[in-house]
Amino acid sequence: MISSVEKVSKIKGISEKKTIFIVDNKVINRAKLRNSIRRLGKYMVIGEAEYLNYVEKISVVNPNILIFSSFSDFRVNENIVRKIKKDFPLIKIIIITTDFDENEFLSVINAGVEGYLSADNSADEIIFGIDELVATGAVYDKKLNKFIARVLRTIGDKLKPCHFDKPPSEQYNLTCRELEVAAVMSESSQYKDVAKKLHICPDTVKLHMSHIYKKLGVSTKHEAILKLQSKILEFKLNSSF
């Protein structure tokens, strides 16, 4: 539950603590993790739920970090996790799994999850994992070190350089006009309004948006705006969370 003090702080923007939402079917597990997090006072737990009813609650409180505790079967939740990453691209997800598995690790990474930890870790190790996520943007269980090294060696020459130091326009090769169209489109839902503001015709706006969708790998205006906004924020934060 969110206390009245936390509600006021959240509304007024008083607290600068990262906010956390916990998902676990067992009340006692949620309580243990919640108390461990609150004990150090670094983060604010703003909600919790069981696996059957967490999606709607997340959309209301919009936490910085979503923790799936006692996670047991990623296949059941994979589509939901992908949807969360699509609808809330700035939420970081940590999975604390009871069935530690290398193949599952690859699956969760492909789905956009930033953290994968074993439930065998102590409460202090879990908190340290959250710290690492906040500091670096990702955290993976130390048991995976050899596996990750093996995967990287296998990929070899297929590895591509990262471009987190480049602005989104360069990452996606967007033109200045495409950036202008995307910026105006984020404030308006009609092609004709964008066209009027930029002094171009609606068909030209539509053409620019089709190019933007293709370059970003999306199919809707909502997806394009969310992706650009999240990448712009990442760039401004210098790729840190």
Number of C-alpha atoms within 10 A of each C-alpha: 9 12 11 9 8 16 13 12 13 16 9 9 10 10 14 11 14 15 20 24 24 26 24 22 18 13 12 10 15 21 14 11 19 20 14 15 20 12 10 10 11 14 21 20 25 22 22 24 21 16 16 10 12 16 16 10 14 20 12 9 16 17 22 20 22 24 21 23 24 19 21 15 12 17 11 9 13 15 12 14 18 17 14 21 17 17 15 18 17 21 21 23 25 25 24 23 21 15 15 19 12 12 8 16 21 13 15 21 13 12 18 16 22 19 25 26 24 21 18 13 13 10 15 12 13 21 18 13 21 22 16 16 21 17 13 12 16 20 21 20 18 12 12 16 11 10 12 15 11 12 11 13 12 11 10 10 8 9 10 7 6 8 12 14 13 15 17 22 15 11 15 15 13 17 14 10 12 19 17 14 22 22 15 17 21 15 11 12 12 11 18 17 17 24 19 11 10 15 10 12 14 17 12 13 23 16 11 18 22 16 15 24 16 12 14 18 13 15 13 12 17 14 17 21 19 17 20 18 17 16 21 17 16 19 17 12 10 13 17 15 17
